Amino acid sequence: MKRLAAVALVVVICGTFLSPCSGWTRDPLPVEPDENSRIDEQYDHEARLFLFLYSLKGNGEVDYITGRKVEEHVRSSYGNPVYYTQPYPLFYWWNHTMWNDPEQDGVNGNEKVYQENIDFDVTRYKPCTFNGQPC
């Protein structure tokens, strides 16, 4: 019985030190930025996500993105689209990592890494040229 307990203890200790710990390998996800750092908005028709693109450094380069589920979208009386979204994002993209928050309760530590080493391709939503001119 003592031998079994000793083996179990060794397994637990090895598992603790050999398993990857998300706190040691990457920085924690920062909270959603202030509206003042938002530089663009996109609607992803395929995924039904409304994307907010931010520049945390303030240099105009996108470095933080959130994606909220769209519950409904309509046209205003002026013809502009109006999107009704969840209050908190389902996805976050920051520091070449996409995070998933299935609880949609804001950044509070329960987010899970969805995919690492990924760049966000904004050209998927806006063509890079039109009649030879940049967009």
N, C-alpha and C positions, 0 to 999 in steps of 0.2 A: 504494500500500500504506500509506503514511504517512497519507494522507487517511482511509482506512478505519479505521485505528487511532485517529485523532483523533476520528472520529465515534463509534466504539464507546466511547471514554473519556467523551465528552460525554453519551452515553446512560446510561452507568453512573452518572455523577455526578448527572445530573438525576433519575434513578430513585431514587437514594439520598436526595436531599433532598425530592423530591416525594411519595414513597410514605409512607403513614402508618406510624409506628413505635409499636407498642403501649406501649413503655416511656415515650414522651413524652406520650401522650394519656390514660393512666389509671394509677391506682395499682396496684401489684402485689397479687395475691390473697394475703390473710393465711392463715397455716396454720390448720388446723381447730382451733377453740377447745377449751378444757378442758371436761370434763363438767360442771363447776360452773356454767358459764354456759348450759347447756342448759335451756330452759324448756318444751319440748314435743317429742313424737314423733308422727309420723303415718305410716300405711302407705297408699301409693298403689296400689290394686288394679289399676288400668288399666296403669300403667307398671311395676308390680312393683318399686317403689322404696320404701325405708324412709327417711323424712325426719327429720332431726334439726334442730330449730329452736333457735337460740341468740340470746341478748341480750348482745352484746359490751359494751354500755354499762352493763348491769346495771339498766336501768330497766323491764324487762318487755316491751319492744318487740322484736319479731323483726327482727334486722338481719344475720343470717348463717344460711344453710341449707345442709345437705349432703344428698345423695341417694345411697344405696348400693343396688346391685342386690341383690334378694332371690333367693337360690338355692333356698330351701325354707322353708315355714312350716308349723308343726304346732300342735297344742293340747297343753298340758301336762296332767298328770293332774288338775289343778285346773280345767281348762277355759280357762286363759289362753293367748293366742297367743304362740308362740315363733318368732322370725325368725332365720334363718341368712343372714347377708349377707356380701358381700365385705369385706375388711378396710379398704379405702379407698374413698371416694366416687367415683361416676361424674360427678356434677354438684355444682357449688357455686353458690350465689346470694349475692352480696354487693355492696353499693353500687350497686344497680339494674342489675347485670350478672350474667348467667348464664354460668358457665364449664363447659367439658366437659373431663374428664380420661380419655380413652379408655384410657390405660395403667393407670388406677386404681392409681397408685403414690404418692399423697399429693401435697401441694402442694410442687412443686420447680421450677416455672418452665416446665414443658412443657404446662401447661393452655392451652386455646384458648378464646377468647370465643365463646360459642354464640349469645347474644343480648344486646344492650345496651338500656338504657332500658326495663327491664321490672320491674314490681313483682310480688312474690309474693302470691298471693291465698289466704290461709289459710282463707277461708270456703268454698273448694272442698272442703275436707276436713271442716270442721265447720260445720254450719248455724249461722247467726248468731242465730236465735231458735227456740224450741220452745214452742208454746202461748203465744206472746207474751212469753216470758221469754228474756233473753239466755243464751247457752250458757256 
